[in-house]
Amino acid sequence: MLSRFLGLHCRELARNWIPTVGMWGTVGTMGLVWATEWWLILDCVPYINGKFKMDD
């Protein structure tokens, strides 16, 4: 449906920007993990979840 409104030029531009947007998204996500308490975010990752257990 969206392709009906966007022309060929806009689709080519979007295709060219996909790697850039993906890289900035990755950098932004890593920056968010770095700026916040990383163990709160990485607690959702299954492999890392059991690695850093808190001793209560």
HUWOBEL-V940105 format. One line per field, one symbol per residue. ss: DSSP state (H for helix, E for strand, L for the rest). phi: phi as a letter, one per 30 degrees, with the letter a starting at -180 (. if undefined). psi: psi as a letter, one per 20 degrees, with the letter a starting at -180 (. if undefined). A space follows every 50 residues. Layout:
BEGIN
ss = ???
phi = ???
psi = ???
END
This chain:
BEGIN
ss = LHHHHLLHHHHHHHHHHHHHHHHHHHHHHHHHHHHLLHHHHHLLLHHHHL LLLLLL
phi = .dddccdddddddddddedddddddddddddddddcdddddddddedded dcddcc
psi = hhihhpahghhggghhighghgghggghghhghghaohhhgihipggigi hmppo.
END
